[in-house]
Amino acid sequence: MLAIVCPGQGSQTPGFLAPWLELPSVADRLGVLGEVAGLDLVAHGTTSNEETIKDTAVAQPLLVAAGIVAAEAMFDAELSDLPVVLAGHSVGEITASALAGVLSAEDAMRFVAVRARGMARAAALTPTGMSAVVGGDREEVLSAIAAAGAEPANVNGGGQIVAAGTFEALQKLADNPPAKTRVIPLKVAGAFHTQHMASAVADLEALRPDLTVRDPDVPLLSNFDGAEVTSGDAAVASLVAQVSRPVRWDLCMETLVDRGVTGLIELAPAGTLVGLAKRGMPGVKTVALKTPADVDAALALFAADAMGDAQTNKETV
């Protein structure tokens, strides 16, 4: 069993989609997805600067589209025919839901466009941000975040918890860090997954009746508790609610380990979730699918997983 995981906001870098545009049909596909979202995703993935793609209204649709085109470029077969489980971090859960068949690619782009604009508006109401707290004792970190007046927006595992709140609260946390930690400001424009995003939830609830929703074709994990969601309606409800509640990526990784996952492939723009997996899922092989040059390494994981299954079956006969 392999995990395919989709990164969240903050993983994007200027020009990260340029290598993918060298593949046939990718530019056209991004054009179609961008038209649905009302954005020039080709430009934002190749020539837009760091400040532009940091904008929530740009970053989130760009990330979902990137994951979709990377997955389509890697697989000829339907994911439902492969031994995989899907999960996505924050906005990446929308990507994972599209790959699982809960939403069409087009509906996923409609959903993320509404989400991104709503979260951008919510972020503009009060100056807020997010900071990663790396290392330290978990309970001490959570206590320090609360003492600073911030909230634990992402409990990522691997020794990382992301705090979110006003800049004043985040500065207080940085000035009084928990023992043996580093506090690192993140390139995001709001206190996502906190009470500050409540108005964006209402925007998505209004959109829900217009979406065509199906039950997942592939095992899909929820950011809420790391459990598999088997109903399309439950999957979309999770996507809506996670805008203002914490992301429990630590629980997603625990579920992947419990399910016997032997390898993890992170879709573009990859790196962040592979880093967490190396710390939180020891022994699991990883591939960061940053460019098409990484596809062979990703497919090699499938070959290794199949060989492992064959050996296990042979030993049990």
Phi, psi and omega per residue, in radians:
M1 nan 2.299 3.098
L2 -2.023 2.666 3.040
A3 -1.826 2.362 2.960
I4 -1.970 2.102 -3.043
V5 -2.135 2.639 -3.001
C6 -2.151 2.175 -3.022
P7 -1.320 2.888 -3.127
G8 -1.869 -3.038 -3.068
Q9 -1.099 2.458 -3.072
G10 1.838 -0.257 3.136
S11 -1.493 -0.238 -3.092
Q12 -1.304 2.541 3.053
T13 -2.349 2.666 -3.134
P14 -0.978 2.303 3.058
G15 1.365 0.170 -3.011
F16 -1.148 -0.386 -3.123
L17 -1.564 -0.113 -3.078
A18 -0.941 -0.816 3.142
P19 -1.101 -0.533 -3.130
W20 -1.229 -0.485 -3.118
L21 -1.268 -0.149 3.046
E22 -1.337 -0.236 3.115
L23 -1.466 2.506 3.112
P24 -1.038 2.444 3.022
S25 1.340 -0.189 -3.112
V26 -1.143 -0.744 -3.134
A27 -1.070 -0.749 3.128
D28 -1.122 -0.729 -3.127
R29 -1.113 -0.767 3.095
L30 -1.110 -0.600 3.103
G31 -1.096 -0.750 3.124
V32 -1.144 -0.822 -3.140
L33 -1.125 -0.657 3.119
G34 -1.183 -0.592 3.112
E35 -1.119 -0.685 3.106
V36 -1.116 -0.713 -3.101
A37 -1.451 -0.205 -3.108
G38 1.321 0.563 -3.102
L39 -2.398 2.655 3.014
D40 -1.543 1.528 -3.052
L41 -1.226 -0.505 3.089
V42 -1.097 -0.823 3.124
A43 -1.135 -0.776 -3.100
H44 -1.167 -0.493 3.135
G45 -1.505 -0.112 -3.082
T46 -2.201 -0.840 -2.992
T47 -2.005 -0.287 -3.132
S48 -1.145 2.556 -3.088
N49 -1.450 3.068 -3.052
E50 -1.057 -0.712 -3.111
E51 -1.140 -0.671 3.139
T52 -1.126 -0.805 -3.078
I53 -1.442 -0.079 2.988
K54 -1.337 -0.455 3.124
D55 -0.974 2.166 -3.088
T56 -0.941 -0.705 -3.099
A57 -1.145 -0.387 3.092
V58 -1.681 -0.809 -3.001
A59 -1.043 -0.807 -3.022
Q60 -1.157 -0.868 3.065
P61 -1.075 -0.613 3.135
L62 -1.088 -0.743 -3.126
L63 -1.182 -0.752 3.139
V64 -1.121 -0.784 3.120
A65 -1.092 -0.687 -3.138
A66 -1.078 -0.774 3.130
G67 -1.115 -0.688 -3.130
I68 -1.132 -0.833 -3.093
V69 -1.223 -0.571 3.100
A70 -1.152 -0.755 3.122
A71 -1.141 -0.731 3.137
E72 -1.141 -0.586 3.125
A73 -1.256 -0.512 -3.053
M74 -1.472 -0.616 -2.987
F75 -1.954 2.262 2.963
D76 -1.529 -0.576 -3.115
A77 -1.473 2.856 3.011
E78 -1.241 2.440 -3.142
L79 -1.060 -0.498 -3.133
S80 -1.137 -0.291 3.122
D81 -1.614 0.010 -3.048
L82 -1.972 2.680 -3.136
P83 -1.417 1.318 -3.059
V84 -2.306 2.772 2.948
V85 -2.243 2.475 -3.044
L86 -1.920 2.498 3.019
A87 -2.685 2.646 3.103
G88 -2.432 2.541 -3.124
H89 -1.605 2.053 3.102
S90 1.024 -2.103 -3.127
V91 -1.052 -0.400 3.087
G92 -1.112 -0.347 3.087
E93 -1.174 -0.454 3.046
I94 -1.199 -0.772 3.078
T95 -0.999 -0.858 -3.121
A96 -1.067 -0.674 3.137
S97 -1.146 -0.643 3.087
A98 -1.170 -0.748 -3.140
L99 -1.170 -0.495 3.119
A100 -1.412 -0.119 3.119
G101 1.556 0.091 3.128
V102 -1.160 -0.757 3.076
L103 -2.159 2.580 2.959
S104 -1.189 2.835 3.106
A105 -1.013 -0.675 -3.124
E106 -1.193 -0.748 3.103
D107 -1.172 -0.595 3.073
A108 -1.077 -0.677 3.127
M109 -1.246 -0.629 3.055
R110 -1.098 -0.788 -3.118
F111 -1.080 -0.850 -3.072
V112 -1.206 -0.534 3.111
A113 -1.148 -0.749 3.091
V114 -1.153 -0.755 3.114
R115 -1.027 -0.837 -3.069
A116 -1.124 -0.782 3.139
R117 -1.156 -0.708 3.125
G118 -1.130 -0.721 3.140
M119 -1.228 -0.612 3.075
A120 -1.118 -0.738 3.099
R121 -1.131 -0.733 3.132
A122 -1.104 -0.697 -3.139
A123 -1.157 -0.507 -3.109
A124 -1.305 -0.304 -3.118
L125 -1.181 -0.666 3.132
T126 -2.455 2.300 3.113
P127 -1.092 1.997 -3.109
T128 -2.424 2.928 3.113
G129 -2.838 -2.894 -3.112
M130 -2.468 2.584 3.085
S131 -2.409 2.383 3.079
A132 -1.474 2.332 3.034
V133 -1.885 1.965 -3.027
V134 -1.890 2.243 3.113
G135 1.579 -3.000 3.091
G136 1.413 3.076 3.087
D137 -1.436 2.305 -3.055
R138 -0.946 -0.870 -3.086
E139 -1.166 -0.642 3.094
E140 -1.150 -0.669 3.112
V141 -1.125 -0.814 3.134
L142 -1.086 -0.674 3.113
S143 -1.147 -0.712 -3.138
A144 -1.166 -0.662 3.106
I145 -1.100 -0.790 3.122
A146 -1.134 -0.708 -3.134
A147 -1.115 -0.519 3.137
A148 -1.397 -0.180 -3.110
G149 1.540 0.287 3.109
A150 -1.835 -3.106 -3.135
E151 -2.248 2.602 3.058
P152 -1.405 1.653 -3.031
A153 -1.356 -0.656 3.133
N154 -2.271 2.084 3.001
V155 -1.775 1.721 -2.882
N156 -1.619 -0.217 -3.035
G157 1.311 3.121 3.133
G158 1.063 0.446 3.117
G159 1.361 0.440 -3.132
Q160 -2.324 2.207 3.000
I161 -2.220 2.353 -3.129
V162 -1.784 2.163 3.085
A163 -1.622 2.573 3.112
A164 -2.419 2.563 3.121
G165 2.861 -2.841 3.116
T166 -1.178 2.782 3.112
F167 -1.093 -0.578 3.119
E168 -1.099 -0.761 3.133
A169 -1.161 -0.718 -3.141
L170 -1.182 -0.609 3.082
Q171 -1.175 -0.676 3.098
K172 -1.072 -0.695 3.097
L173 -1.143 -0.744 3.136
A174 -1.132 -0.602 -3.136
D175 -1.329 -0.382 -3.121
N176 -2.285 1.088 -3.050
P177 -1.224 2.604 3.038
P178 -1.077 2.766 -3.120
A179 -1.027 2.419 3.047
K180 1.062 0.672 3.095
T181 -2.229 2.846 2.921
R182 -2.102 2.398 3.099
V183 -1.909 2.036 -2.985
I184 -2.096 1.988 3.080
P185 -1.055 2.459 -3.122
L186 -1.815 2.720 -3.094
K187 -1.512 1.095 3.067
V188 -2.282 2.779 -2.979
A189 -1.935 0.625 3.116
G190 3.082 2.953 3.106
A191 -1.574 1.325 -3.088
F192 -1.210 2.694 3.118
H193 1.078 0.628 3.072
T194 -2.411 3.134 3.113
Q195 -1.035 -0.390 -3.129
H196 -1.141 -0.260 -3.073
M197 -1.779 0.210 -3.032
A198 -0.988 -0.666 -3.094
S199 -1.165 -0.494 3.119
A200 -1.226 -0.512 3.090
V201 -1.079 -0.745 3.140
A202 -1.083 -0.667 3.111
D203 -1.063 -0.730 -3.105
L204 -1.285 -0.624 3.069
E205 -1.058 -0.654 3.125
A206 -1.179 -0.519 -3.133
L207 -1.372 -0.500 -2.972
R208 -0.872 -0.758 -3.105
P209 -1.105 -0.343 -3.101
D210 -1.558 -0.059 -3.092
L211 -1.614 2.531 2.979
T212 -1.640 2.021 -3.001
V213 -2.031 2.351 3.098
R214 -2.193 2.765 3.033
D215 -1.202 2.606 -3.094
P216 -1.076 2.431 3.031
D217 -1.515 -0.277 -3.045
V218 -2.294 2.495 3.071
P219 -0.914 2.260 -3.037
L220 -2.299 2.239 -3.114
L221 -1.704 2.605 3.109
S222 -1.702 2.453 3.045
N223 -1.135 -0.333 -3.033
F224 -1.183 -0.851 -3.061
D225 -2.429 0.105 3.140
G226 1.343 0.026 -3.097
A227 -1.491 2.751 3.083
E228 -1.259 2.409 3.021
V229 -1.821 2.181 -3.059
T230 -1.802 -0.166 -3.131
S231 -1.938 2.404 3.091
G232 -1.101 -0.720 3.129
D233 -1.086 -0.694 3.117
A234 -1.173 -0.635 3.127
A235 -1.124 -0.762 -3.140
V236 -1.214 -0.667 3.080
A237 -1.041 -0.670 3.098
S238 -1.140 -0.717 3.132
L239 -1.084 -0.695 -3.137
V240 -1.197 -0.840 -3.045
A241 -1.204 -0.537 -3.055
Q242 -1.177 -0.241 3.106
V243 -1.019 -0.613 -3.073
S244 -2.098 0.247 3.067
R245 -2.240 2.771 -3.021
P246 -1.102 2.587 3.004
V247 -1.552 2.136 3.132
R248 -1.820 1.272 3.127
W249 -1.189 -0.470 3.093
D250 -1.044 -0.681 -3.139
L251 -1.282 -0.575 3.045
C252 -1.080 -0.775 3.129
M253 -1.135 -0.663 3.098
E254 -1.072 -0.735 3.122
T255 -1.118 -0.732 3.132
L256 -1.062 -0.737 3.110
V257 -1.139 -0.766 -3.130
D258 -1.089 -0.523 -3.132
R259 -1.458 0.027 3.088
G260 1.381 0.462 3.105
V261 -1.077 2.288 -3.125
T262 -1.806 -0.330 -3.128
G263 -2.584 2.683 -3.102
L264 -2.339 2.238 3.102
I265 -2.010 2.120 3.084
E266 -1.733 2.173 3.140
L267 -1.292 2.802 -3.129
A268 -1.061 2.544 -0.074
P269 -1.447 1.850 -2.877
A270 -1.514 2.819 3.051
G271 2.456 -0.808 -3.061
T272 -1.102 -0.871 -3.070
L273 -1.305 -0.525 3.020
V274 -1.095 -0.710 3.106
G275 -1.076 -0.740 3.097
L276 -1.155 -0.672 -3.130
A277 -1.153 -0.638 -3.136
K278 -1.097 -0.524 3.119
R279 -1.596 -0.619 -3.028
G280 -1.742 -0.193 -3.132
M281 -2.304 1.072 -3.073
P282 -1.014 2.410 3.141
G283 1.617 -0.257 3.109
V284 -1.516 2.215 3.125
K285 -1.274 2.576 -3.081
T286 -2.326 2.610 2.995
V287 -2.375 2.222 3.034
A288 -1.652 1.933 -3.085
L289 -1.489 1.356 -3.086
K290 -1.434 -0.663 -3.115
T291 -2.433 2.951 3.080
P292 -1.031 -0.376 3.112
A293 -1.134 -0.314 -3.130
D294 -1.580 -0.062 -3.078
V295 -1.090 -0.738 -3.115
D296 -1.046 -0.708 3.120
A297 -1.138 -0.657 3.110
A298 -1.149 -0.775 3.140
L299 -1.180 -0.512 3.084
A300 -1.108 -0.538 3.069
L301 -1.094 -0.673 3.110
F302 -1.123 -0.708 3.120
A303 -1.112 -0.749 -3.139
A304 -1.143 -0.690 3.134
D305 -1.144 -0.717 3.121
A306 -1.129 -0.694 3.116
M307 -1.140 -0.674 3.105
G308 -1.108 -0.727 3.110
D309 -1.112 -0.725 -3.130
A310 -1.111 -0.702 3.121
Q311 -1.155 -0.711 3.113
T312 -1.086 -0.755 3.129
N313 -1.099 -0.688 -3.136
K314 -1.108 -0.714 -3.090
E315 -1.234 -0.440 -3.067
T316 -1.633 -0.168 3.138
V317 -1.276 nan nan
